[in-house]
Amino acid sequence: MAKVLVRFQQEVLLWAMYLKLQRNYIINNRGETNEFI
């Protein structure tokens, strides 16, 4: 059970990072901000 939880946590983390990158990329494309992660 612990292994499943760890794996689930890692996938959620990856999704969060992916969404953050995507949002920053879209913002950068509009030229509103150039903040880095």
mmCIF entry with sequence, helices, sheets and N, C-alpha, C, O atoms, coordinates in Angstrom:
data_MODEL
# 
_entry.id   MODEL 
# 
_entity.id                         1 
_entity.type                       polymer 
_entity.pdbx_number_of_molecules   1 
# 
_entity_poly.entity_id                      1 
_entity_poly.type                           'polypeptide(L)' 
_entity_poly.nstd_linkage                   no 
_entity_poly.nstd_monomer                   no 
_entity_poly.pdbx_seq_one_letter_code       MAKVLVRFQQEVLLWAMYLKLQRNYIINNRGETNEFI 
_entity_poly.pdbx_seq_one_letter_code_can   MAKVLVRFQQEVLLWAMYLKLQRNYIINNRGETNEFI 
_entity_poly.pdbx_strand_id                 A 
# 
loop_
_entity_poly_seq.entity_id 
_entity_poly_seq.num 
_entity_poly_seq.mon_id 
_entity_poly_seq.hetero 
1 1  MET n 
1 2  ALA n 
1 3  LYS n 
1 4  VAL n 
1 5  LEU n 
1 6  VAL n 
1 7  ARG n 
1 8  PHE n 
1 9  GLN n 
1 10 GLN n 
1 11 GLU n 
1 12 VAL n 
1 13 LEU n 
1 14 LEU n 
1 15 TRP n 
1 16 ALA n 
1 17 MET n 
1 18 TYR n 
1 19 LEU n 
1 20 LYS n 
1 21 LEU n 
1 22 GLN n 
1 23 ARG n 
1 24 ASN n 
1 25 TYR n 
1 26 ILE n 
1 27 ILE n 
1 28 ASN n 
1 29 ASN n 
1 30 ARG n 
1 31 GLY n 
1 32 GLU n 
1 33 THR n 
1 34 ASN n 
1 35 GLU n 
1 36 PHE n 
1 37 ILE n 
# 
_struct_asym.id          A 
_struct_asym.entity_id   1 
# 
_struct_conf.conf_type_id            HELX_P 
_struct_conf.id                      HELX_P1 
_struct_conf.pdbx_PDB_helix_id       AA1 
_struct_conf.beg_label_comp_id       ALA 
_struct_conf.beg_label_asym_id       A 
_struct_conf.beg_label_seq_id        2 
_struct_conf.pdbx_beg_PDB_ins_code   ? 
_struct_conf.end_label_comp_id       ARG 
_struct_conf.end_label_asym_id       A 
_struct_conf.end_label_seq_id        30 
_struct_conf.pdbx_end_PDB_ins_code   ? 
_struct_conf.beg_auth_comp_id        ALA 
_struct_conf.beg_auth_asym_id        A 
_struct_conf.beg_auth_seq_id         2 
_struct_conf.end_auth_comp_id        ARG 
_struct_conf.end_auth_asym_id        A 
_struct_conf.end_auth_seq_id         30 
_struct_conf.pdbx_PDB_helix_class    1 
_struct_conf.details                 ? 
_struct_conf.pdbx_PDB_helix_length   29 
# 
_struct_conf_type.id          HELX_P 
_struct_conf_type.criteria    ? 
_struct_conf_type.reference   ? 
# 
loop_
_atom_site.group_PDB 
_atom_site.id 
_atom_site.type_symbol 
_atom_site.label_atom_id 
_atom_site.label_alt_id 
_atom_site.label_comp_id 
_atom_site.label_asym_id 
_atom_site.label_entity_id 
_atom_site.label_seq_id 
_atom_site.pdbx_PDB_ins_code 
_atom_site.Cartn_x 
_atom_site.Cartn_y 
_atom_site.Cartn_z 
_atom_site.occupancy 
_atom_site.B_iso_or_equiv 
_atom_site.pdbx_formal_charge 
_atom_site.auth_seq_id 
_atom_site.auth_comp_id 
_atom_site.auth_asym_id 
_atom_site.auth_atom_id 
_atom_site.pdbx_PDB_model_num 
ATOM 1   N N  . MET A 1 1  ? 0.828  -1.208 0.000   1.00 0.00 ? 1  MET A N  1 
ATOM 2   C CA . MET A 1 1  ? 0.000  0.000  0.000   1.00 0.00 ? 1  MET A CA 1 
ATOM 3   C C  . MET A 1 1  ? 0.867  1.265  0.000   1.00 0.00 ? 1  MET A C  1 
ATOM 4   O O  . MET A 1 1  ? 0.565  2.237  -0.692  1.00 0.00 ? 1  MET A O  1 
ATOM 5   N N  . ALA A 1 2  ? 1.928  1.234  0.774   1.00 0.00 ? 2  ALA A N  1 
ATOM 6   C CA . ALA A 1 2  ? 2.818  2.401  0.841   1.00 0.00 ? 2  ALA A CA 1 
ATOM 7   C C  . ALA A 1 2  ? 3.416  2.714  -0.534  1.00 0.00 ? 2  ALA A C  1 
ATOM 8   O O  . ALA A 1 2  ? 3.541  3.875  -0.924  1.00 0.00 ? 2  ALA A O  1 
ATOM 9   N N  . LYS A 1 3  ? 3.778  1.657  -1.255  1.00 0.00 ? 3  LYS A N  1 
ATOM 10  C CA . LYS A 1 3  ? 4.371  1.854  -2.593  1.00 0.00 ? 3  LYS A CA 1 
ATOM 11  C C  . LYS A 1 3  ? 3.379  2.561  -3.516  1.00 0.00 ? 3  LYS A C  1 
ATOM 12  O O  . LYS A 1 3  ? 3.749  3.455  -4.278  1.00 0.00 ? 3  LYS A O  1 
ATOM 13  N N  . VAL A 1 4  ? 2.137  2.154  -3.437  1.00 0.00 ? 4  VAL A N  1 
ATOM 14  C CA . VAL A 1 4  ? 1.107  2.760  -4.292  1.00 0.00 ? 4  VAL A CA 1 
ATOM 15  C C  . VAL A 1 4  ? 0.954  4.239  -3.950  1.00 0.00 ? 4  VAL A C  1 
ATOM 16  O O  . VAL A 1 4  ? 0.829  5.080  -4.841  1.00 0.00 ? 4  VAL A O  1 
ATOM 17  N N  . LEU A 1 5  ? 0.964  4.551  -2.649  1.00 0.00 ? 5  LEU A N  1 
ATOM 18  C CA . LEU A 1 5  ? 0.820  5.945  -2.215  1.00 0.00 ? 5  LEU A CA 1 
ATOM 19  C C  . LEU A 1 5  ? 1.982  6.790  -2.707  1.00 0.00 ? 5  LEU A C  1 
ATOM 20  O O  . LEU A 1 5  ? 1.783  7.911  -3.175  1.00 0.00 ? 5  LEU A O  1 
ATOM 21  N N  . VAL A 1 6  ? 3.194  6.260  -2.604  1.00 0.00 ? 6  VAL A N  1 
ATOM 22  C CA . VAL A 1 6  ? 4.385  6.996  -3.050  1.00 0.00 ? 6  VAL A CA 1 
ATOM 23  C C  . VAL A 1 6  ? 4.298  7.258  -4.540  1.00 0.00 ? 6  VAL A C  1 
ATOM 24  O O  . VAL A 1 6  ? 4.589  8.358  -5.008  1.00 0.00 ? 6  VAL A O  1 
ATOM 25  N N  . ARG A 1 7  ? 3.894  6.239  -5.279  1.00 0.00 ? 7  ARG A N  1 
ATOM 26  C CA . ARG A 1 7  ? 3.793  6.395  -6.732  1.00 0.00 ? 7  ARG A CA 1 
ATOM 27  C C  . ARG A 1 7  ? 2.731  7.434  -7.097  1.00 0.00 ? 7  ARG A C  1 
ATOM 28  O O  . ARG A 1 7  ? 2.929  8.261  -7.988  1.00 0.00 ? 7  ARG A O  1 
ATOM 29  N N  . PHE A 1 8  ? 1.606  7.373  -6.392  1.00 0.00 ? 8  PHE A N  1 
ATOM 30  C CA . PHE A 1 8  ? 0.524  8.326  -6.628  1.00 0.00 ? 8  PHE A CA 1 
ATOM 31  C C  . PHE A 1 8  ? 0.995  9.741  -6.328  1.00 0.00 ? 8  PHE A C  1 
ATOM 32  O O  . PHE A 1 8  ? 0.696  10.673 -7.075  1.00 0.00 ? 8  PHE A O  1 
ATOM 33  N N  . GLN A 1 9  ? 1.733  9.900  -5.231  1.00 0.00 ? 9  GLN A N  1 
ATOM 34  C CA . GLN A 1 9  ? 2.258  11.208 -4.835  1.00 0.00 ? 9  GLN A CA 1 
ATOM 35  C C  . GLN A 1 9  ? 3.189  11.755 -5.911  1.00 0.00 ? 9  GLN A C  1 
ATOM 36  O O  . GLN A 1 9  ? 3.130  12.938 -6.248  1.00 0.00 ? 9  GLN A O  1 
ATOM 37  N N  . GLN A 1 10 ? 4.048  10.892 -6.447  1.00 0.00 ? 10 GLN A N  1 
ATOM 38  C CA . GLN A 1 10 ? 4.993  11.312 -7.480  1.00 0.00 ? 10 GLN A CA 1 
ATOM 39  C C  . GLN A 1 10 ? 4.251  11.766 -8.738  1.00 0.00 ? 10 GLN A C  1 
ATOM 40  O O  . GLN A 1 10 ? 4.635  12.750 -9.370  1.00 0.00 ? 10 GLN A O  1 
ATOM 41  N N  . GLU A 1 11 ? 3.191  11.045 -9.097  1.00 0.00 ? 11 GLU A N  1 
ATOM 42  C CA . GLU A 1 11 ? 2.448  11.414 -10.302 1.00 0.00 ? 11 GLU A CA 1 
ATOM 43  C C  . GLU A 1 11 ? 1.743  12.749 -10.120 1.00 0.00 ? 11 GLU A C  1 
ATOM 44  O O  . GLU A 1 11 ? 1.682  13.560 -11.044 1.00 0.00 ? 11 GLU A O  1 
ATOM 45  N N  . VAL A 1 12 ? 1.210  12.971 -8.922  1.00 0.00 ? 12 VAL A N  1 
ATOM 46  C CA . VAL A 1 12 ? 0.549  14.245 -8.637  1.00 0.00 ? 12 VAL A CA 1 
ATOM 47  C C  . VAL A 1 12 ? 1.563  15.377 -8.719  1.00 0.00 ? 12 VAL A C  1 
ATOM 48  O O  . VAL A 1 12 ? 1.272  16.449 -9.250  1.00 0.00 ? 12 VAL A O  1 
ATOM 49  N N  . LEU A 1 13 ? 2.757  15.127 -8.188  1.00 0.00 ? 13 LEU A N  1 
ATOM 50  C CA . LEU A 1 13 ? 3.827  16.129 -8.218  1.00 0.00 ? 13 LEU A CA 1 
ATOM 51  C C  . LEU A 1 13 ? 4.194  16.460 -9.666  1.00 0.00 ? 13 LEU A C  1 
ATOM 52  O O  . LEU A 1 13 ? 4.369  17.624 -10.025 1.00 0.00 ? 13 LEU A O  1 
ATOM 53  N N  . LEU A 1 14 ? 4.309  15.409 -10.491 1.00 0.00 ? 14 LEU A N  1 
ATOM 54  C CA . LEU A 1 14 ? 4.654  15.618 -11.898 1.00 0.00 ? 14 LEU A CA 1 
ATOM 55  C C  . LEU A 1 14 ? 3.580  16.451 -12.594 1.00 0.00 ? 14 LEU A C  1 
ATOM 56  O O  . LEU A 1 14 ? 3.885  17.353 -13.374 1.00 0.00 ? 14 LEU A O  1 
ATOM 57  N N  . TRP A 1 15 ? 2.314  16.133 -12.299 1.00 0.00 ? 15 TRP A N  1 
ATOM 58  C CA . TRP A 1 15 ? 1.216  16.882 -12.908 1.00 0.00 ? 15 TRP A CA 1 
ATOM 59  C C  . TRP A 1 15 ? 1.253  18.337 -12.495 1.00 0.00 ? 15 TRP A C  1 
ATOM 60  O O  . TRP A 1 15 ? 1.049  19.229 -13.319 1.00 0.00 ? 15 TRP A O  1 
ATOM 61  N N  . ALA A 1 16 ? 1.516  18.583 -11.204 1.00 0.00 ? 16 ALA A N  1 
ATOM 62  C CA . ALA A 1 16 ? 1.568  19.953 -10.694 1.00 0.00 ? 16 ALA A CA 1 
ATOM 63  C C  . ALA A 1 16 ? 2.674  20.734 -11.401 1.00 0.00 ? 16 ALA A C  1 
ATOM 64  O O  . ALA A 1 16 ? 2.478  21.882 -11.800 1.00 0.00 ? 16 ALA A O  1 
ATOM 65  N N  . MET A 1 17 ? 3.838  20.099 -11.551 1.00 0.00 ? 17 MET A N  1 
ATOM 66  C CA . MET A 1 17 ? 4.961  20.749 -12.227 1.00 0.00 ? 17 MET A CA 1 
ATOM 67  C C  . MET A 1 17 ? 4.614  21.026 -13.688 1.00 0.00 ? 17 MET A C  1 
ATOM 68  O O  . MET A 1 17 ? 4.917  22.097 -14.215 1.00 0.00 ? 17 MET A O  1 
ATOM 69  N N  . TYR A 1 18 ? 3.975  20.049 -14.336 1.00 0.00 ? 18 TYR A N  1 
ATOM 70  C CA . TYR A 1 18 ? 3.613  20.189 -15.742 1.00 0.00 ? 18 TYR A CA 1 
ATOM 71  C C  . TYR A 1 18 ? 2.641  21.348 -15.942 1.00 0.00 ? 18 TYR A C  1 
ATOM 72  O O  . TYR A 1 18 ? 2.801  22.156 -16.856 1.00 0.00 ? 18 TYR A O  1 
ATOM 73  N N  . LEU A 1 19 ? 1.632  21.418 -15.074 1.00 0.00 ? 19 LEU A N  1 
ATOM 74  C CA . LEU A 1 19 ? 0.644  22.484 -15.197 1.00 0.00 ? 19 LEU A CA 1 
ATOM 75  C C  . LEU A 1 19 ? 1.271  23.844 -14.938 1.00 0.00 ? 19 LEU A C  1 
ATOM 76  O O  . LEU A 1 19 ? 0.934  24.823 -15.604 1.00 0.00 ? 19 LEU A O  1 
ATOM 77  N N  . LYS A 1 20 ? 2.193  23.909 -13.962 1.00 0.00 ? 20 LYS A N  1 
ATOM 78  C CA . LYS A 1 20 ? 2.856  25.165 -13.651 1.00 0.00 ? 20 LYS A CA 1 
ATOM 79  C C  . LYS A 1 20 ? 3.707  25.616 -14.838 1.00 0.00 ? 20 LYS A C  1 
ATOM 80  O O  . LYS A 1 20 ? 3.711  26.794 -15.195 1.00 0.00 ? 20 LYS A O  1 
ATOM 81  N N  . LEU A 1 21 ? 4.423  24.673 -15.444 1.00 0.00 ? 21 LEU A N  1 
ATOM 82  C CA . LEU A 1 21 ? 5.248  24.990 -16.613 1.00 0.00 ? 21 LEU A CA 1 
ATOM 83  C C  . LEU A 1 21 ? 4.372  25.493 -17.750 1.00 0.00 ? 21 LEU A C  1 
ATOM 84  O O  . LEU A 1 21 ? 4.697  26.481 -18.408 1.00 0.00 ? 21 LEU A O  1 
ATOM 85  N N  . GLN A 1 22 ? 3.258  24.803 -17.974 1.00 0.00 ? 22 GLN A N  1 
ATOM 86  C CA . GLN A 1 22 ? 2.360  25.161 -19.061 1.00 0.00 ? 22 GLN A CA 1 
ATOM 87  C C  . GLN A 1 22 ? 1.809  26.567 -18.856 1.00 0.00 ? 22 GLN A C  1 
ATOM 88  O O  . GLN A 1 22 ? 1.742  27.360 -19.795 1.00 0.00 ? 22 GLN A O  1 
ATOM 89  N N  . ARG A 1 23 ? 1.413  26.868 -17.614 1.00 0.00 ? 23 ARG A N  1 
ATOM 90  C CA . ARG A 1 23 ? 0.856  28.185 -17.319 1.00 0.00 ? 23 ARG A CA 1 
ATOM 91  C C  . ARG A 1 23 ? 1.903  29.275 -17.526 1.00 0.00 ? 23 ARG A C  1 
ATOM 92  O O  . ARG A 1 23 ? 1.608  30.320 -18.107 1.00 0.00 ? 23 ARG A O  1 
ATOM 93  N N  . ASN A 1 24 ? 3.114  29.035 -17.056 1.00 0.00 ? 24 ASN A N  1 
ATOM 94  C CA . ASN A 1 24 ? 4.196  30.010 -17.219 1.00 0.00 ? 24 ASN A CA 1 
ATOM 95  C C  . ASN A 1 24 ? 4.525  30.212 -18.693 1.00 0.00 ? 24 ASN A C  1 
ATOM 96  O O  . ASN A 1 24 ? 4.806  31.329 -19.127 1.00 0.00 ? 24 ASN A O  1 
ATOM 97  N N  . TYR A 1 25 ? 4.486  29.122 -19.458 1.00 0.00 ? 25 TYR A N  1 
ATOM 98  C CA . TYR A 1 25 ? 4.785  29.205 -20.888 1.00 0.00 ? 25 TYR A CA 1 
ATOM 99  C C  . TYR A 1 25 ? 3.755  30.084 -21.597 1.00 0.00 ? 25 TYR A C  1 
ATOM 100 O O  . TYR A 1 25 ? 4.100  30.916 -22.436 1.00 0.00 ? 25 TYR A O  1 
ATOM 101 N N  . ILE A 1 26 ? 2.487  29.882 -21.242 1.00 0.00 ? 26 ILE A N  1 
ATOM 102 C CA . ILE A 1 26 ? 1.413  30.669 -21.853 1.00 0.00 ? 26 ILE A CA 1 
ATOM 103 C C  . ILE A 1 26 ? 1.565  32.138 -21.475 1.00 0.00 ? 26 ILE A C  1 
ATOM 104 O O  . ILE A 1 26 ? 1.414  33.018 -22.322 1.00 0.00 ? 26 ILE A O  1 
ATOM 105 N N  . ILE A 1 27 ? 1.866  32.404 -20.202 1.00 0.00 ? 27 ILE A N  1 
ATOM 106 C CA . ILE A 1 27 ? 2.058  33.782 -19.739 1.00 0.00 ? 27 ILE A CA 1 
ATOM 107 C C  . ILE A 1 27 ? 3.237  34.405 -20.479 1.00 0.00 ? 27 ILE A C  1 
ATOM 108 O O  . ILE A 1 27 ? 3.157  35.548 -20.930 1.00 0.00 ? 27 ILE A O  1 
ATOM 109 N N  . ASN A 1 28 ? 4.342  33.648 -20.605 1.00 0.00 ? 28 ASN A N  1 
ATOM 110 C CA . ASN A 1 28 ? 5.529  34.160 -21.292 1.00 0.00 ? 28 ASN A CA 1 
ATOM 111 C C  . ASN A 1 28 ? 5.214  34.454 -22.756 1.00 0.00 ? 28 ASN A C  1 
ATOM 112 O O  . ASN A 1 28 ? 5.720  35.425 -23.319 1.00 0.00 ? 28 ASN A O  1 
ATOM 113 N N  . ASN A 1 29 ? 4.387  33.625 -23.365 1.00 0.00 ? 29 ASN A N  1 
ATOM 114 C CA . ASN A 1 29 ? 4.032  33.820 -24.766 1.00 0.00 ? 29 ASN A CA 1 
ATOM 115 C C  . ASN A 1 29 ? 3.267  35.119 -24.965 1.00 0.00 ? 29 ASN A C  1 
ATOM 116 O O  . ASN A 1 29 ? 3.395  35.762 -26.007 1.00 0.00 ? 29 ASN A O  1 
ATOM 117 N N  . ARG A 1 30 ? 2.477  35.508 -23.978 1.00 0.00 ? 30 ARG A N  1 
ATOM 118 C CA . ARG A 1 30 ? 1.721  36.753 -24.076 1.00 0.00 ? 30 ARG A CA 1 
ATOM 119 C C  . ARG A 1 30 ? 2.601  37.954 -23.725 1.00 0.00 ? 30 ARG A C  1 
ATOM 120 O O  . ARG A 1 30 ? 2.209  39.105 -23.917 1.00 0.00 ? 30 ARG A O  1 
ATOM 121 N N  . GLY A 1 31 ? 3.807  37.660 -23.202 1.00 0.00 ? 31 GLY A N  1 
ATOM 122 C CA . GLY A 1 31 ? 4.751  38.727 -22.886 1.00 0.00 ? 31 GLY A CA 1 
ATOM 123 C C  . GLY A 1 31 ? 4.385  39.521 -21.651 1.00 0.00 ? 31 GLY A C  1 
ATOM 124 O O  . GLY A 1 31 ? 4.820  40.664 -21.507 1.00 0.00 ? 31 GLY A O  1 
ATOM 125 N N  . GLU A 1 32 ? 3.594  38.946 -20.754 1.00 0.00 ? 32 GLU A N  1 
ATOM 126 C CA . GLU A 1 32 ? 3.186  39.689 -19.568 1.00 0.00 ? 32 GLU A CA 1 
ATOM 127 C C  . GLU A 1 32 ? 4.257  39.650 -18.476 1.00 0.00 ? 32 GLU A C  1 
ATOM 128 O O  . GLU A 1 32 ? 4.479  40.635 -17.771 1.00 0.00 ? 32 GLU A O  1 
ATOM 129 N N  . THR A 1 33 ? 4.907  38.513 -18.353 1.00 0.00 ? 33 THR A N  1 
ATOM 130 C CA . THR A 1 33 ? 5.908  38.386 -17.301 1.00 0.00 ? 33 THR A CA 1 
ATOM 131 C C  . THR A 1 33 ? 6.976  37.391 -17.734 1.00 0.00 ? 33 THR A C  1 
ATOM 132 O O  . THR A 1 33 ? 6.723  36.522 -18.568 1.00 0.00 ? 33 THR A O  1 
ATOM 133 N N  . ASN A 1 34 ? 8.152  37.522 -17.173 1.00 0.00 ? 34 ASN A N  1 
ATOM 134 C CA . ASN A 1 34 ? 9.253  36.625 -17.511 1.00 0.00 ? 34 ASN A CA 1 
ATOM 135 C C  . ASN A 1 34 ? 9.778  35.926 -16.272 1.00 0.00 ? 34 ASN A C  1 
ATOM 136 O O  . ASN A 1 34 ? 10.948 35.547 -16.215 1.00 0.00 ? 34 ASN A O  1 
ATOM 137 N N  . GLU A 1 35 ? 8.909  35.753 -15.273 1.00 0.00 ? 35 GLU A N  1 
ATOM 138 C CA . GLU A 1 35 ? 9.363  35.167 -14.023 1.00 0.00 ? 35 GLU A CA 1 
ATOM 139 C C  . GLU A 1 35 ? 9.735  33.701 -14.226 1.00 0.00 ? 35 GLU A C  1 
ATOM 140 O O  . GLU A 1 35 ? 9.087  32.985 -14.990 1.00 0.00 ? 35 GLU A O  1 
ATOM 141 N N  . PHE A 1 36 ? 10.784 33.267 -13.534 1.00 0.00 ? 36 PHE A N  1 
ATOM 142 C CA . PHE A 1 36 ? 11.230 31.888 -13.630 1.00 0.00 ? 36 PHE A CA 1 
ATOM 143 C C  . PHE A 1 36 ? 10.635 31.069 -12.494 1.00 0.00 ? 36 PHE A C  1 
ATOM 144 O O  . PHE A 1 36 ? 10.216 31.605 -11.468 1.00 0.00 ? 36 PHE A O  1 
ATOM 145 N N  . ILE A 1 37 ? 10.610 29.779 -12.700 1.00 0.00 ? 37 ILE A N  1 
ATOM 146 C CA . ILE A 1 37 ? 10.064 28.881 -11.681 1.00 0.00 ? 37 ILE A CA 1 
ATOM 147 C C  . ILE A 1 37 ? 11.073 28.740 -10.554 1.00 0.00 ? 37 ILE A C  1 
ATOM 148 O O  . ILE A 1 37 ? 10.818 28.027 -9.583  1.00 0.00 ? 37 ILE A O  1 
# 
